[in-house]
Amino acid sequence: MENIEVKLNSTKAWVLAARPKTLTGAAVPVMIGTALAMADSAFHIRLVPAVLCFLFAFVMQIDANFVNDYFDFLKGTDDETRLGPKRACAQGWVTIGAMRWALAITTALACLIGLPLIYYGGWWMIAVGVFCVLFCFLYTTHLSYRGFGDVLVLLFFGIVPVTMTYYLVLPDGEQTITWQCFLASIACGLVIDTLLVVNNYRDIDNDRRAGKHTLIVAIGAKWGRALYFSLGVVACLMGNIYHFSGHFWAVWLPIIIYLPLHVSTFIEMRKINKGAALNIVLGKTARNMFVYGLSVSIGLLIG
């Protein structure tokens, strides 16, 4: 990535700034929420809100990436010591003025996509959308520097998207949020948090120097590795909730397919331990997240 040639404000620059690989994190919770609603309603779901939930999640993820790129550059966090993938503003691929416009456009587009969901879920969907946008900005500007990043991942990549998707796509008059759905949303958030954990584990030294007090900085590298391993294991154990609704394969497919990949990636994480080589673990963790989402969703649908 260091030697890549990118023209200023080019299409390639914007694709790199959008970080399309991160879209798996946005897709997984919506995928699980939709599959759970399909299983619980005998496949009688509303397709339009399902599509809108996917689009809203994708655009909000891109918006969050732009926010992260812009504000971390202003704070000076993305300097020459950065170990992760290069950022558009810091590399000079995208001008600051253009990124400000991109922030405004993606935020407005997300709001426009989410607006029709009021018809399917009621006026309180406005509050959900406002909180999503608000914390999208607060994460990078304040909360990630104070150790709240993992809490926000659990909330906005687990609880909110899974439960809201489930609620919105259920048939009119049957909308509810079951306790199984709520626990499934927590399990989803735990799996997606593995991506943030390995990201912060890689950056632990840089974050300490920058005064960024992530959870990994607080607990240290050893416990950071233990946290990474535990998140995937606990999520699979929580999958036993699906037994209560007769979804046998939603319990066992993640254990058979996802868990071995998670353990293998954890072993590689321990072996590499430090440095930019942990970006390999980051990529495999993103893959594992998607595998988890697919295995749970398929398990729900075939059960």
C-alpha positions as CSV (number, residue, x, y, z in Angstrom):
1,M,0.0,0.0,0.0
2,E,2.9,2.4,0.6
3,N,3.9,2.5,-3.0
4,I,0.5,2.8,-4.5
5,E,-0.1,5.7,-6.9
6,V,-3.3,7.5,-6.5
7,K,-4.4,10.6,-8.4
8,L,-5.9,13.4,-6.2
9,N,-9.6,13.1,-5.6
10,S,-9.8,10.3,-8.3
11,T,-12.3,7.4,-8.3
12,K,-9.6,5.2,-7.0
13,A,-8.9,7.6,-4.1
14,W,-12.5,7.6,-3.1
15,V,-12.8,3.8,-3.3
16,L,-9.8,3.5,-1.0
17,A,-11.3,6.1,1.4
18,A,-14.6,4.3,1.5
19,R,-12.8,1.0,2.5
20,P,-15.1,-1.4,0.9
21,K,-13.7,-4.4,2.8
22,T,-15.3,-2.9,6.0
23,L,-18.8,-3.3,4.5
24,T,-18.9,-6.9,5.7
25,G,-19.3,-5.5,9.2
26,A,-22.3,-3.5,8.1
27,A,-23.9,-6.4,6.2
28,V,-23.6,-9.1,8.8
29,P,-26.0,-7.8,11.5
30,V,-28.7,-6.9,8.9
31,M,-28.2,-10.3,7.3
32,I,-28.8,-12.0,10.7
33,G,-31.7,-9.8,11.6
34,T,-33.4,-10.6,8.2
35,A,-32.7,-14.3,8.4
36,L,-34.1,-14.5,12.0
37,A,-37.3,-12.7,10.9
38,M,-37.6,-15.0,7.9
39,A,-37.3,-18.0,10.1
40,D,-39.8,-16.7,12.7
41,S,-42.4,-15.6,10.2
42,A,-42.3,-18.6,7.9
43,F,-40.5,-16.5,5.2
44,H,-43.3,-13.9,5.2
45,I,-41.2,-10.8,5.5
46,R,-41.4,-7.3,4.0
47,L,-38.6,-7.0,1.3
48,V,-38.6,-3.2,1.0
49,P,-37.5,-2.4,4.6
50,A,-34.9,-5.3,4.3
51,V,-33.3,-3.6,1.3
52,L,-33.5,-0.2,3.0
53,C,-31.8,-1.6,6.1
54,F,-28.9,-3.0,4.0
55,L,-28.5,0.3,2.1
56,F,-28.6,2.4,5.2
57,A,-26.0,0.2,6.9
58,F,-23.7,0.3,3.9
59,V,-23.9,4.1,3.5
60,M,-23.5,4.7,7.3
61,Q,-20.4,2.5,7.2
62,I,-18.9,4.5,4.4
63,D,-19.9,7.7,6.3
64,A,-18.1,6.4,9.4
65,N,-15.0,5.6,7.4
66,F,-15.0,9.1,6.0
67,V,-15.5,10.6,9.5
68,N,-12.6,8.4,10.8
69,D,-10.3,9.4,7.9
70,Y,-11.1,13.2,8.2
71,F,-11.0,13.7,12.0
72,D,-8.1,11.3,12.7
73,F,-6.1,13.4,10.1
74,L,-7.0,16.6,11.9
75,K,-6.0,15.1,15.2
76,G,-2.7,14.0,13.8
77,T,-3.4,10.3,14.7
78,D,-2.7,9.2,11.1
79,D,1.0,10.0,11.0
80,E,4.0,8.2,9.5
81,T,4.0,5.7,12.4
82,R,0.6,4.3,11.4
83,L,0.7,0.5,11.0
84,G,-2.8,0.0,9.5
85,P,-4.0,0.6,5.9
86,K,-3.2,4.1,4.7
87,R,-5.8,6.8,5.0
88,A,-6.9,9.0,2.1
89,C,-6.5,12.4,3.8
90,A,-3.2,11.6,5.4
91,Q,-1.8,10.3,2.1
92,G,-3.0,13.3,0.2
93,W,-5.3,11.2,-2.0
94,V,-8.3,13.3,-1.1
95,T,-8.3,17.0,-0.2
96,I,-9.8,18.1,3.2
97,G,-12.4,20.2,1.4
98,A,-13.5,17.3,-0.7
99,M,-13.7,15.0,2.3
100,R,-15.9,17.6,4.1
101,W,-18.3,17.5,1.1
102,A,-18.2,13.7,1.1
103,L,-19.2,13.7,4.8
104,A,-22.1,15.9,4.2
105,I,-23.3,13.9,1.1
106,T,-23.0,10.5,2.7
107,T,-24.7,11.6,5.9
108,A,-27.6,13.2,4.0
109,L,-27.9,10.1,1.8
110,A,-28.1,7.8,4.8
111,C,-30.8,10.0,6.2
112,L,-32.8,9.9,2.9
113,I,-32.5,6.1,2.7
114,G,-33.6,5.7,6.3
115,L,-36.5,8.1,6.0
116,P,-39.0,5.6,4.4
117,L,-38.4,3.3,7.4
118,I,-40.7,5.6,9.3
119,Y,-43.6,4.1,7.3
120,Y,-42.7,0.6,8.3
121,G,-41.6,1.2,11.9
122,G,-43.2,4.4,13.1
123,W,-42.0,7.8,14.0
124,W,-39.6,6.5,16.6
125,M,-37.4,5.4,13.7
126,I,-36.3,9.0,13.5
127,A,-34.7,8.7,17.0
128,V,-32.9,5.6,15.9
129,G,-31.5,7.3,12.8
130,V,-30.5,10.4,14.8
131,F,-28.6,8.2,17.3
132,C,-26.8,6.3,14.5
133,V,-25.6,9.5,12.8
134,L,-24.7,11.2,16.1
135,F,-22.6,8.3,17.4
136,C,-21.0,7.9,14.0
137,F,-19.4,11.2,14.6
138,L,-18.9,10.9,18.3
139,Y,-17.1,7.6,18.0
140,T,-14.1,9.1,16.1
141,T,-14.1,12.5,17.6
142,H,-14.4,11.6,21.3
143,L,-15.6,8.2,22.4
144,S,-13.0,6.0,20.8
145,Y,-10.3,8.0,22.6
146,R,-12.0,7.3,25.9
147,G,-12.3,3.5,25.6
148,F,-15.9,3.3,24.5
149,G,-15.2,1.9,21.1
150,D,-16.1,-1.6,22.0
151,V,-19.3,-0.6,23.6
152,L,-20.4,1.3,20.5
153,V,-19.5,-1.7,18.3
154,L,-21.7,-3.9,20.5
155,L,-24.5,-1.4,20.3
156,F,-24.4,-0.2,16.6
157,F,-23.0,-3.3,15.0
158,G,-25.0,-5.7,17.1
159,I,-28.0,-4.7,19.2
160,V,-29.4,-1.8,17.0
161,P,-29.0,-3.2,13.5
162,V,-30.1,-6.8,14.3
163,T,-33.1,-5.9,16.4
164,M,-34.2,-3.0,14.2
165,T,-33.9,-5.1,11.0
166,Y,-35.8,-7.9,12.7
167,Y,-38.6,-5.6,13.8
168,L,-38.9,-3.7,10.5
169,V,-39.0,-6.7,8.2
170,L,-41.6,-8.7,10.1
171,P,-45.1,-8.6,8.6
172,D,-47.3,-5.6,9.6
173,G,-49.1,-6.4,12.9
174,E,-46.5,-9.0,13.9
175,Q,-43.7,-6.6,14.7
176,T,-41.9,-7.4,18.0
177,I,-38.4,-8.0,19.4
178,T,-38.0,-11.4,21.0
179,W,-35.5,-12.2,23.7
180,Q,-33.8,-14.6,21.2
181,C,-33.4,-11.8,18.8
182,F,-31.9,-9.5,21.5
183,L,-29.4,-12.2,22.6
184,A,-28.6,-12.9,18.9
185,S,-27.8,-9.2,18.4
186,I,-25.3,-9.3,21.3
187,A,-23.6,-12.4,19.9
188,C,-23.3,-10.6,16.6
189,G,-21.8,-7.5,18.2
190,L,-19.2,-9.6,20.0
191,V,-18.1,-11.2,16.8
192,I,-17.8,-7.9,15.0
193,D,-15.9,-6.4,18.0
194,T,-13.1,-8.9,17.2
195,L,-12.2,-6.6,14.3
196,L,-11.9,-3.6,16.5
197,V,-9.9,-5.6,19.1
198,V,-7.3,-6.7,16.6
199,N,-7.1,-3.2,15.1
200,N,-6.5,-1.7,18.5
201,Y,-4.1,-4.5,19.5
202,R,-2.0,-3.7,16.4
203,D,-2.0,0.0,17.3
204,I,-1.5,-0.3,21.0
205,D,1.9,1.5,21.1
206,N,0.8,4.3,18.7
207,D,-2.4,4.8,20.6
208,R,-0.5,5.1,23.9
209,R,1.7,7.8,22.4
210,A,-1.3,9.6,20.9
211,G,-3.2,9.5,24.2
212,K,-5.9,7.3,22.7
213,H,-7.2,5.3,25.6
214,T,-8.7,2.2,23.9
215,L,-9.8,-0.8,25.9
216,I,-6.7,-2.6,24.7
217,V,-4.4,0.2,26.0
218,A,-6.2,-0.1,29.3
219,I,-6.0,-3.9,29.7
220,G,-2.7,-4.5,27.9
221,A,-1.6,-6.8,25.0
222,K,-1.9,-10.1,26.9
223,W,-5.5,-9.5,28.0
224,G,-6.2,-8.0,24.6
225,R,-5.4,-11.4,23.0
226,A,-7.5,-13.2,25.6
227,L,-10.4,-10.8,24.8
228,Y,-10.1,-11.5,21.1
229,F,-10.3,-15.2,21.6
230,S,-13.1,-15.0,24.1
231,L,-15.4,-12.9,22.0
232,G,-15.7,-15.5,19.3
233,V,-16.1,-18.4,21.7
234,V,-18.7,-16.6,23.8
235,A,-20.7,-15.6,20.6
236,C,-20.8,-19.3,19.6
237,L,-21.9,-20.4,23.1
238,M,-24.6,-17.8,23.0
239,G,-25.8,-19.4,19.8
240,N,-27.4,-22.1,21.9
241,I,-30.4,-19.7,22.2
242,Y,-31.5,-20.9,18.8
243,H,-32.2,-24.4,20.3
244,F,-35.2,-22.8,22.0
245,S,-36.8,-22.0,18.7
246,G,-35.8,-25.3,17.0
247,H,-33.0,-23.9,14.8
248,F,-30.5,-26.7,15.3
249,W,-28.2,-25.6,12.4
250,A,-28.0,-22.0,13.6
251,V,-26.3,-23.3,16.7
252,W,-23.9,-25.8,15.0
253,L,-22.9,-24.2,11.7
254,P,-21.1,-21.3,13.4
255,I,-19.3,-23.8,15.7
256,I,-18.4,-26.1,12.8
257,I,-17.4,-23.4,10.3
258,Y,-16.7,-20.1,12.0
259,L,-15.1,-21.2,15.3
260,P,-12.1,-23.2,13.8
261,L,-11.3,-20.1,11.6
262,H,-11.5,-17.8,14.6
263,V,-9.2,-20.1,16.6
264,S,-6.8,-20.4,13.7
265,T,-6.7,-16.6,13.3
266,F,-6.1,-16.2,17.0
267,I,-3.1,-18.5,16.9
268,E,-1.7,-16.5,14.0
269,M,-2.3,-13.3,16.0
270,R,-0.3,-14.7,18.9
271,K,2.5,-15.8,16.5
272,I,2.8,-12.4,14.7
273,N,2.2,-10.5,18.0
274,K,3.3,-7.0,16.8
275,G,3.7,-4.8,13.8
276,A,2.1,-4.1,10.5
277,A,2.0,-7.9,9.8
278,L,-1.1,-8.0,12.0
279,N,-3.0,-6.5,9.0
280,I,-3.1,-10.1,7.8
281,V,-5.0,-11.0,11.0
282,L,-7.2,-8.0,10.4
283,G,-8.2,-9.2,6.9
284,K,-8.8,-12.8,8.2
285,T,-10.9,-11.5,11.0
286,A,-13.1,-9.5,8.5
287,R,-13.5,-12.8,6.6
288,N,-14.4,-14.7,9.8
289,M,-17.1,-12.1,10.6
290,F,-18.7,-12.7,7.3
291,V,-18.5,-16.4,7.6
292,Y,-20.2,-16.1,11.0
293,G,-23.0,-14.1,9.5
294,L,-23.5,-16.5,6.7
295,S,-23.4,-19.6,8.9
296,V,-25.9,-18.2,11.3
297,S,-28.2,-17.0,8.6
298,I,-28.0,-20.2,6.6
299,G,-28.6,-22.2,9.8
300,L,-31.7,-20.2,10.5
301,L,-33.1,-20.6,7.0
302,I,-32.5,-24.3,6.7
303,G,-33.8,-25.0,10.2
